[in-house]
Amino acid sequence: MPMESATQNNALHQYPEFLDVANTPPRSRRNWIVACAILLVFAGIFAYGIISRLRNAATVRAETTQMSLPAVSVVTPERSAPLQEIMLPGNVQPYTSAPIYARTSGYLKSWYADIGAHVKKGQLLAVIETPEVDQQLQQSRSNLATSQVNLKLSEITKNRYQGLLATHAVAQQDVDNAVGTYNANKSIADANQANVKQLETLQSFEKVFAPFDGIITARNTDVGQLISAGNSGSVKSDLFHISQPGKLRVYVNVPEQYSRAATPGLTAELTLAEFPGRQFHGKLVRTSESINYATRTLIAEIEVNNPSGELLSGAYTEVHLKIPRQASSYLVPVSALIFRSQGLQVAVVQNGAAVLTPVTPGHDFGEKIEIVSGLQVGDTVVLNPPDSLVSGQKVRVVQPAATAATGGAS
């Protein structure tokens, strides 16, 4: 105890302030503590206010910096479908079609099929009167009969002279003359026979028959009309025109950029104005395998079955061809394109900055356009980029509801 008292006395001598507090009455000590607490509270409030002001100032500066950046709307490019549909105009043509000409000259005596008539192969279509051919045939037959009689007489004479030559009753010269006369008469008879066959053939052409099953689509003659043979030098005019409607051909001109993908076997859909809401199925069967110099297109033939005859030959149709894409491509709205002297570009947002990227366009679908090169998976493209936008410029990405709806619809 005496040692502890001595230690306390030494401490009081070294730190006299503790001696004052120790000597201070208890009431004054409480007041001093309260004052210190109040001071600390005010100090804390003051410090909190300063820190809040500093934070608000930093926030304002950051927001001001952010708001100063150009605001842009972005869209993610859509990957194109593996099959691309192109629409091309086409003309419906019959699979088999032929004009029917006369092979002999004369006057039309009668006809038996008008336009729209369904005829069978070998069916009689018309009869032509050929009085000149009939007279020529009668004369040729008479000439043939005369030549045959002369031939028979010369044959008898030849055989007789050859028999007499064995007994040396006639000279060799007489035998030779008989043989020569026989050969000449035989040649005349053969020529007359050929002439008769030719005229008989021409006479058979008086009757015009259908070459195949089909429909008469045109009749260009009438009873009493003068008919000229198809091989004559006059102006040729077909008597009838016949076509087969059961199977049709549709020819389309495929643009050069799709020529490599337009291969036989592709499916095609045909739409016609007279059949709203309906589609007719066809198949690409062959192409010309060459590009037309004038149109820079590939001629393709599409085959369409038409058993009921609904489709009429000569009709205009729109052909929808589904062709495979040659490479992976993307679809972007047309409003994302930038047209400058450097070529066609789009602005791609990377790390908060707009990077101008050259692109190669493909097919134009109106509100959207195909990009065949220049874009990658996951790129975000700026919609309606401002004219002042430069590559590497920081941008602020926004996506208003209206802009998003526009981008999704295009």
C-alpha positions in Angstrom: 0.0 0.0 0.0 2.7 2.6 0.8 4.4 1.8 -2.5 1.2 2.3 -4.6 0.5 5.7 -2.9 4.0 6.8 -3.8 3.5 5.7 -7.5 0.2 7.7 -7.7 1.9 10.8 -6.2 4.6 10.6 -8.8 2.1 10.4 -11.6 0.2 13.3 -10.4 3.3 15.4 -10.3 4.2 14.4 -13.9 0.7 15.0 -15.3 -0.8 18.0 -13.4 -4.0 18.0 -15.7 -5.0 14.7 -14.1 -4.6 16.4 -10.8 -7.0 19.1 -11.9 -9.6 16.6 -13.1 -9.1 14.5 -10.1 -9.6 17.5 -7.9 -12.6 18.6 -10.1 -16.0 18.0 -8.4 -18.1 15.2 -10.0 -20.8 17.6 -11.4 -18.3 19.6 -13.4 -16.7 16.4 -14.7 -20.1 15.4 -16.2 -20.5 18.7 -17.9 -17.1 18.4 -19.4 -17.9 14.9 -20.8 -21.2 16.1 -22.3 -19.5 19.0 -23.9 -16.9 16.7 -25.5 -19.7 14.4 -26.8 -21.6 17.3 -28.3 -18.4 18.5 -29.9 -17.7 15.1 -31.4 -21.3 14.8 -32.8 -21.0 18.2 -34.5 -17.6 17.2 -35.9 -19.0 14.0 -37.3 -21.9 15.8 -38.9 -19.5 18.3 -40.4 -17.3 15.6 -41.8 -20.3 13.6 -43.2 -21.5 16.8 -45.0 -18.1 17.4 -46.5 -17.8 13.8 -47.7 -21.4 13.8 -49.1 -20.6 17.0 -51.0 -17.4 15.5 -52.5 -19.3 12.3 -53.5 -22.1 14.3 -55.1 -19.6 16.4 -57.0 -17.9 13.3 -58.3 -21.2 11.8 -59.4 -22.2 15.0 -61.1 -18.9 15.2 -62.9 -19.3 11.5 -64.1 -22.8 12.0 -65.2 -21.9 15.2 -67.0 -19.1 13.4 -68.8 -21.4 10.5 -69.7 -24.1 12.8 -70.9 -21.7 14.7 -73.1 -21.1 11.4 -75.1 -23.3 10.9 -78.2 -26.3 8.7 -77.4 -26.8 5.8 -79.9 -29.3 3.0 -80.2 -27.9 -0.4 -81.1 -29.2 -3.6 -82.6 -27.8 -7.2 -82.8 -27.6 -8.4 -86.4 -29.8 -11.4 -87.2 -28.2 -14.4 -88.8 -29.6 -15.2 -92.2 -31.6 -18.4 -92.8 -29.7 -21.2 -94.5 -32.2 -21.1 -97.4 -32.8 -17.8 -99.2 -36.0 -17.1 -101.1 -35.8 -15.0 -104.3 -38.8 -14.0 -106.3 -38.6 -13.8 -110.1 -41.1 -13.2 -112.9 -41.9 -16.0 -115.2 -44.1 -17.0 -118.1 -46.1 -20.2 -118.1 -45.5 -22.2 -121.3 -46.9 -25.6 -122.4 -44.5 -28.5 -122.2 -45.3 -29.4 -125.8 -46.6 -27.0 -128.3 -46.7 -27.1 -132.1 -48.2 -25.1 -135.0 -50.1 -27.3 -137.6 -49.2 -26.3 -141.2 -50.6 -27.6 -144.4 -48.3 -29.9 -146.4 -50.3 -29.5 -149.6 -51.9 -26.5 -151.4 -55.6 -26.1 -152.0 -58.8 -24.8 -150.5 -60.1 -25.7 -147.0 -63.1 -28.0 -147.5 -64.0 -28.4 -143.8 -62.6 -28.1 -140.2 -63.6 -30.2 -137.2 -61.9 -28.6 -134.1 -62.2 -25.0 -132.8 -60.2 -23.2 -130.1 -60.5 -24.9 -126.7 -61.2 -28.3 -128.2 -59.5 -31.3 -126.5 -58.3 -33.5 -129.2 -56.6 -36.9 -129.3 -53.6 -38.0 -131.3 -54.6 -38.9 -134.9 -57.9 -37.0 -134.6 -59.0 -35.4 -137.9 -58.8 -31.6 -137.7 -59.5 -30.4 -141.3 -59.8 -31.5 -144.9 -58.2 -29.6 -147.8 -59.5 -29.8 -151.4 -56.5 -30.2 -153.9 -58.0 -30.5 -157.4 -54.6 -29.8 -159.0 -53.0 -32.6 -157.0 -55.8 -35.0 -157.9 -55.4 -34.3 -161.6 -51.6 -34.6 -161.4 -52.1 -38.0 -159.6 -54.5 -39.2 -162.2 -52.1 -38.2 -165.0 -49.1 -39.8 -163.3 -51.0 -43.1 -162.8 -51.8 -43.1 -166.6 -48.2 -42.4 -167.4 -47.2 -45.2 -165.1 -49.6 -47.6 -166.8 -48.2 -46.7 -170.2 -44.6 -47.1 -169.1 -45.4 -50.5 -167.5 -47.0 -51.7 -170.8 -43.9 -50.5 -172.7 -41.7 -52.2 -170.2 -43.5 -55.5 -170.6 -43.2 -55.3 -174.4 -39.5 -54.5 -174.2 -39.0 -57.4 -171.8 -40.6 -59.8 -174.2 -38.5 -58.5 -177.1 -35.3 -58.7 -175.0 -36.0 -62.3 -174.0 -36.8 -63.3 -177.7 -33.6 -61.7 -179.1 -31.5 -63.3 -176.4 -33.0 -66.7 -177.4 -32.4 -66.2 -181.1 -28.8 -65.1 -180.4 -28.0 -68.6 -179.3 -28.8 -69.9 -182.8 -27.1 -67.0 -184.5 -30.4 -66.0 -186.0 -30.0 -62.3 -185.1 -27.0 -60.1 -184.8 -25.5 -59.1 -181.5 -26.3 -55.4 -182.2 -30.0 -56.3 -182.3 -29.8 -58.0 -178.9 -28.0 -55.0 -177.4 -30.7 -52.7 -178.7 -33.4 -54.8 -177.2 -31.7 -54.9 -173.8 -31.1 -51.1 -173.9 -34.7 -50.5 -174.7 -35.8 -52.7 -171.8 -33.5 -50.9 -169.4 -34.8 -47.5 -170.5 -38.4 -48.5 -170.2 -37.7 -49.9 -166.7 -36.2 -46.6 -165.6 -39.2 -44.7 -167.0 -41.6 -47.0 -165.2 -39.7 -46.6 -161.9 -39.7 -42.8 -162.3 -43.5 -42.8 -163.0 -44.0 -45.1 -160.0 -42.1 -42.7 -157.7 -44.0 -39.7 -159.1 -47.3 -41.5 -158.3 -46.1 -42.2 -154.7 -45.2 -38.6 -154.3 -48.5 -37.3 -155.4 -50.3 -39.9 -153.3 -48.4 -38.7 -150.3 -49.4 -35.1 -151.2 -53.0 -36.2 -151.6 -52.9 -37.9 -148.1 -52.0 -34.4 -146.7 -55.4 -33.3 -147.7 -56.5 -34.6 -144.3 -54.9 -32.8 -141.3 -54.5 -34.8 -138.1 -53.6 -33.9 -134.5 -50.0 -35.0 -133.9 -50.5 -35.6 -130.1 -53.1 -35.2 -127.4 -53.7 -31.6 -126.5 -55.9 -28.5 -126.7 -56.4 -26.4 -129.8 -55.3 -22.9 -128.8 -55.6 -21.2 -132.2 -57.5 -21.7 -135.5 -56.3 -19.5 -138.3 -58.4 -20.7 -141.2 -61.9 -21.2 -142.4 -63.9 -23.0 -145.1 -63.0 -21.9 -148.6 -59.7 -20.2 -147.6 -56.8 -20.7 -150.0 -54.2 -22.9 -148.3 -50.5 -22.8 -149.2 -48.2 -25.7 -148.4 -45.9 -25.1 -145.5 -42.8 -25.5 -147.6 -43.9 -23.1 -150.3 -42.3 -19.7 -150.8 -45.4 -17.7 -149.7 -46.0 -16.4 -146.2 -46.5 -19.4 -143.9 -49.5 -19.4 -141.7 -50.4 -22.3 -139.4 -53.9 -23.7 -139.7 -54.1 -24.7 -136.0 -52.0 -24.4 -132.9 -52.1 -27.3 -130.4 -50.5 -27.5 -126.9 -50.4 -30.0 -124.1 -51.5 -28.5 -120.8 -50.9 -31.5 -118.5 -47.3 -30.4 -117.8 -46.0 -26.9 -118.1 -42.6 -25.2 -118.4 -41.8 -21.9 -116.7 -38.6 -20.0 -117.7 -37.1 -17.5 -115.3 -33.9 -15.4 -115.5 -31.9 -15.9 -112.4 -29.5 -13.0 -111.5 -25.8 -13.8 -111.9 -25.1 -13.6 -108.1 -27.4 -16.6 -107.6 -26.4 -18.6 -110.6 -24.1 -20.9 -108.8 -26.8 -21.8 -106.3 -29.5 -22.4 -108.9 -29.0 -26.1 -109.5 -31.5 -28.7 -110.8 -33.6 -30.2 -108.1 -34.5 -27.0 -106.2 -38.1 -26.5 -105.3 -40.1 -23.6 -106.5 -43.5 -22.1 -105.6 -45.6 -20.3 -108.2 -48.2 -17.6 -107.3 -50.6 -16.1 -109.8 -52.9 -13.1 -109.5 -55.9 -15.2 -110.5 -55.3 -17.6 -107.6 -54.9 -15.4 -104.5 -53.6 -17.3 -101.5 -52.7 -20.4 -103.5 -49.3 -21.8 -104.4 -48.4 -24.3 -107.2 -45.4 -26.5 -106.7 -42.7 -26.9 -109.3 -39.1 -28.1 -109.6 -36.1 -26.6 -111.3 -35.1 -29.3 -113.9 -32.4 -27.6 -116.0 -30.5 -24.4 -116.7 -28.7 -23.0 -119.7 -25.4 -23.2 -117.8 -24.3 -19.9 -119.3 -24.8 -16.3 -118.5 -26.7 -14.1 -121.0 -24.4 -11.3 -122.1 -27.3 -8.8 -122.5 -29.1 -9.4 -119.2 -26.4 -11.0 -117.1 -28.8 -13.7 -116.0 -29.0 -17.5 -116.1 -32.0 -19.0 -117.9 -33.6 -21.7 -115.7 -36.5 -24.0 -116.6 -39.1 -25.0 -113.9 -41.4 -28.0 -114.5 -44.9 -27.8 -113.1 -47.5 -30.6 -113.2 -50.9 -29.4 -114.3 -53.2 -32.4 -114.5 -56.4 -30.5 -114.0 -55.5 -27.8 -116.4 -56.0 -25.0 -113.9 -52.9 -23.1 -115.1 -53.2 -21.6 -118.5 -50.3 -21.4 -120.9 -49.0 -17.9 -121.5 -50.0 -16.7 -118.0 -47.7 -14.5 -115.9 -46.5 -15.9 -112.6 -44.2 -15.0 -109.8 -41.7 -17.8 -109.0 -40.4 -18.1 -105.5 -37.1 -20.0 -105.6 -35.5 -21.3 -102.3 -31.8 -21.5 -102.9 -29.0 -22.3 -100.3 -26.8 -19.4 -99.2 -23.2 -19.6 -100.3 -21.8 -18.2 -97.0 -23.0 -17.1 -93.5 -24.5 -13.7 -93.6 -26.4 -11.3 -91.4 -29.4 -9.0 -91.7 -29.3 -5.4 -90.4 -31.7 -2.5 -90.8 -31.0 -0.2 -93.7 -30.8 2.7 -91.2 -27.6 1.2 -89.8 -25.6 1.8 -93.1 -23.1 4.6 -93.4 -22.4 5.8 -96.9 -19.0 7.6 -97.1 -16.1 7.9 -99.5 -14.4 4.9 -97.8 -17.3 2.7 -99.0 -20.2 1.1 -97.3 -19.7 0.9 -93.5 -21.5 0.2 -90.2 -20.6 1.4 -86.7 -20.0 -1.5 -84.3 -19.8 -0.7 -80.5 -16.7 -2.2 -78.9 -15.7 -1.4 -75.3 -17.9 1.7 -75.2 -16.5 3.1 -78.5 -17.9 3.1 -82.0 -15.7 1.3 -84.6 -16.5 2.0 -88.3 -16.3 -1.4 -90.0 -16.4 -1.8 -93.9 -19.1 -4.3 -95.0 -20.1 -6.0 -98.2 -23.9 -5.9 -99.0 -25.9 -8.7 -100.3 -29.6 -8.9 -101.2 -31.7 -5.8 -100.4 -35.0 -6.8 -98.7 -36.4 -3.3 -98.3 -36.2 -2.4 -94.6 -33.4 -4.8 -94.1 -30.3 -5.6 -96.1 -28.0 -8.7 -96.1 -24.4 -8.3 -95.1 -22.2 -11.0 -96.5 -18.9 -10.0 -94.9 -17.7 -7.6 -92.3 -19.7 -8.6 -89.2 -19.0 -11.2 -86.5 -21.1 -13.1 -84.1 -22.1 -10.9 -81.1 -21.5 -7.6 -82.8 -23.8 -4.7 -81.8 -24.5 -2.3 -84.7 -25.5 1.4 -84.2 -28.8 2.4 -85.6 -29.1 5.8 -87.4 -25.4 6.8 -86.7 -24.8 10.5 -86.7 -22.9 12.1 -89.6 -20.2 13.3 -87.2 -19.4 9.8 -85.9 -15.8 8.8 -86.3 -14.1 5.5 -85.6 -12.9 5.1 -82.0 -15.3 7.8 -80.6 -16.8 7.0 -77.2 -20.6 6.6 -77.3 -23.4 6.2 -74.9 -25.7 3.2 -75.7 -29.4 3.7 -75.2 -32.2 1.6 -76.3 -35.6 3.5 -76.3 -38.7 1.4 -76.7 -39.6 3.0 -80.0 -36.1 2.4 -81.4 -36.1 -1.2 -80.2 -39.4 -1.9 -81.9 -38.3 -0.3 -85.1 -35.1 -2.4 -85.1 -37.0 -5.6 -84.5 -39.5 -5.0 -87.2 -37.1 -4.0 -90.0 
